[in-house]
C-alpha cells in the first residue's frame, strides 16, 4: 500500500516511506487533520440535522397534500352545484381517461388530460373542464374525435364534446 501525505504538508503528494515515522512526526508537530475530515460527533450532528430537515419537509408535504385534498373536495362540491356533476360523470371520466392513457403517449396524457374533468352530459353534449385556453384549443383540434369516440363507445350513444376553461385554482388532478 502506498501512503501519501495530506496535500497541506511540505512533502505534498510524495509517497510516505515509513508510515510509523510519519505518524510520530505528525504527533510531535501537531499535524492538522485534512480539511474534509469530520469527527464522528460532527457526522452525527450533520445526520441529525438532515433527519430534522427531512422530517420538516415530510410535514410540509403532508400539509400540502391535505390542503390539496380539501381544495379538491371543495371544488368538487362547486362543480356538483354549478353543473350537476354526479358520481356517474366522475366514474365515466375515470374510464375515459384510462382508455385515453392507453391510446396516447405518457407526455400527451400528463400534459393535456391530467387536469381535466367531465362536468356534465346533457342533451348529447359532454362538457369537459380544462385548465386553460391552450388546453381547450389543443384538445379541441387534436384529440376531440378521440374523446368523442371513447365517450360514445362507453355510453353507446352519440356524444358531442365541448370544452370549458376552468382555471386550476383548485386541484382537478386524477
C-alpha positions in Angstrom: 0.0 0.0 0.0 1.3 3.4 -0.9 0.8 6.1 1.7 0.6 9.8 0.7 0.7 12.9 2.9 -2.1 15.3 3.3 -1.9 17.9 0.4 -1.3 20.6 3.0 2.1 19.3 4.2 5.5 20.2 2.9 6.1 16.9 1.1 2.8 17.1 -0.6 1.9 14.1 -2.7 5.1 12.2 -2.2 4.8 8.6 -1.0 5.3 8.0 2.7 8.3 5.7 3.0 7.9 4.9 6.7 4.3 5.3 8.0 5.4 4.8 11.6 8.0 7.6 11.4 5.4 9.9 9.7 2.9 9.2 12.5 5.4 10.0 15.2 6.3 13.3 13.4 2.6 14.1 12.9 2.0 13.8 16.6 5.1 15.7 17.6 4.4 18.6 15.1 0.7 18.5 15.7 -0.4 18.0 12.1 -3.9 19.1 11.5 -6.4 16.7 10.0 -7.3 17.0 6.3 -9.7 19.8 5.5 -12.5 17.4 4.6 -12.1 15.3 7.9 -15.2 15.1 10.1 -15.2 13.7 13.6 -17.8 11.1 14.5 -19.6 13.8 16.5 -19.7 16.2 13.5 -21.0 13.4 11.3 -23.7 12.5 13.8 -24.7 16.2 14.2 -25.0 16.5 10.4 -27.0 13.3 10.2 -29.4 14.6 12.9 -29.8 17.9 11.0 -30.5 16.1 7.8 -33.1 14.0 9.6 -34.7 17.1 11.1 -34.8 18.8 7.7 -36.4 15.7 6.1 -39.0 15.5 8.9 -39.9 19.1 8.3 -40.1 18.5 4.5 -42.4 15.5 5.1 -44.6 17.5 7.4 -44.9 20.3 4.7 -45.7 17.7 2.1 -48.4 16.2 4.2 -49.9 19.6 4.9 -49.9 20.5 1.2 -51.4 17.1 0.3 -54.2 17.7 2.9 -54.7 21.2 1.6 -55.0 20.0 -2.0 -57.4 17.3 -1.0 -59.5 19.8 0.9 -59.5 22.2 -2.1 -60.4 19.3 -4.4 -63.3 18.3 -2.3 -64.5 21.9 -2.2 -64.1 22.2 -5.9 -66.0 19.0 -6.5 -68.8 20.5 -4.4 -68.8 23.6 -6.5 -68.9 21.6 -9.7 -71.8 19.4 -8.4 -73.7 22.6 -7.6 -73.0 24.5 -10.8 -73.0 21.7 -13.4 -74.9 19.0 -11.7 -71.8 16.8 -11.8 -72.6 13.4 -10.3 -70.6 10.4 -9.3 -71.7 8.9 -12.7 -69.8 11.6 -14.6 -66.8 11.2 -12.3 -66.7 7.4 -12.8 -67.3 7.7 -16.5 -64.5 10.2 -16.9 -62.2 7.9 -15.0 -62.9 5.2 -17.5 -62.4 7.6 -20.4 -59.0 8.7 -19.0 -57.9 5.1 -18.6 -58.7 4.3 -22.2 -57.1 7.6 -23.5 -54.0 6.9 -21.4 -53.6 3.7 -23.4 -54.1 5.5 -26.7 -51.7 8.4 -26.2 -48.2 8.9 -25.1 -47.4 9.4 -21.4 -46.3 13.0 -22.1 -49.5 13.8 -24.0 -51.7 12.3 -21.3 -49.8 14.1 -18.5 -49.8 17.5 -20.3 -53.3 17.6 -21.7 -55.5 15.3 -19.6 -54.2 15.4 -16.1 -56.3 18.5 -15.1 -59.5 17.7 -17.0 -62.8 16.7 -15.6 -66.1 15.7 -17.1 -68.6 18.2 -15.7 -71.9 17.1 -17.2 -73.5 15.2 -20.1 -76.8 16.9 -21.1 -78.7 16.6 -24.4 -75.9 14.6 -26.0 -73.2 17.2 -25.2 -70.3 16.3 -22.8 -68.9 19.4 -21.1 -65.3 18.9 -20.1 -63.4 21.2 -17.8 -59.8 22.1 -19.0 -57.3 24.3 -17.1 -56.6 26.9 -19.7 -57.4 28.1 -23.2 -54.3 26.4 -24.7 -55.6 23.1 -23.4 -59.0 23.9 -24.8 -57.6 24.6 -28.2 -55.2 21.7 -28.3 -57.7 19.1 -27.2 -60.4 20.7 -29.4 -58.2 20.4 -32.5 -56.1 17.3 -31.9 -57.9 14.9 -29.6 -61.5 16.0 -29.9 -62.5 12.9 -32.0 -60.6 10.5 -29.8 -62.5 11.8 -26.7 -65.8 11.7 -28.6 -65.3 8.1 -29.8 -64.3 6.9 -26.4 -67.3 8.5 -24.7 -69.6 7.2 -27.4 -68.2 3.6 -27.0 -68.7 3.8 -23.2 -72.2 5.4 -23.4 -73.4 3.5 -26.5 -74.8 6.8 -27.8 -73.6 9.7 -30.0 -71.9 12.5 -28.0 -70.5 15.9 -28.9 -67.7 17.3 -26.8 -67.5 20.9 -25.5 -64.5 22.2 -23.5 -64.9 24.8 -20.8 -62.0 26.6 -19.3 -62.0 26.4 -15.5 -58.7 27.8 -14.2 -56.8 25.4 -11.9 -57.2 27.4 -8.7 -58.0 24.1 -7.2 -56.9 20.6 -7.9 -58.8 18.6 -10.6 -56.0 16.1 -11.0 -56.6 12.4 -11.0 
